[in-house]
Amino acid sequence: MKRVNDNDWIRKTFTECVQKRGTEILNFRGATSAASAASSAMDHIHDWEFGSEEWLSMCIDSKGNP
């Protein structure tokens, strides 16, 4: 695995990019990233219910109970 070994870039360029990502999505899509997350969740649930030819993932919270 490669590492970014440029602390100045991480602290300035990268951090600023991450902080402004919501605005970038809004400007690009004309909608917030929340709409994108909701759409992805609906697509995932649809595939669980009706099946898919692709891999699906699932998590079950057992709260430590056997």
N, C-alpha and C positions, 0 to 999 in steps of 0.2 A: 504494500500500500504506500502510495506517495503522500508526502505531507507538504503543506504550504509552510515554508520557512521564512515568511516575510511578515513580521509582526506589524509593520507600518501599514501594509496592504490590508491585513486582517482588521486592524483597529479602525482604519479610515474607510477605505473603498468597500470592503465586504460588509462591514457593519452598517454603513449607510445604505447599501443596496438592500439588505434584509429589512431594515427599518422602513423603507419606502415601498416594499413589495405590495402592500395592500393598495396603495395609490396606483402603482403600475398596472395591477390587475384591473382596477376600476377604469383606468384610462384605456386599456387595451380592449376589454370586453364590454365596457359600458355597464357592468354589474359588479357587485362585490364578490369577494372570494367565498362568502358564505353561500351564495347561490351555487357555486361550483361544488362545494362540499355537500350540500343538500342533494344536488343532482347525482353525485357519485354514490351517495348512500341509497338513493332510490334505485339506481341501476343495480347496485349490489344485492339489495333485497329482492328485486325482480329476478335476478339470476338464481338466487337461493330457491325461490318459490317455483320457478318455471324451468330451471336447469340452464346449463350453458356448456358449450364445447371447450371452454377454457377453465383453468384452475380457479377455484374460489377459496376464500379463507373464512374462518369462523373462530370466535373465541367464546368460551363458556366460563363465567366466573363461578367457581365452586365454593368460594369463601373458606377453603381449607377443609370442607366436609368430604369424607370419602364417598 
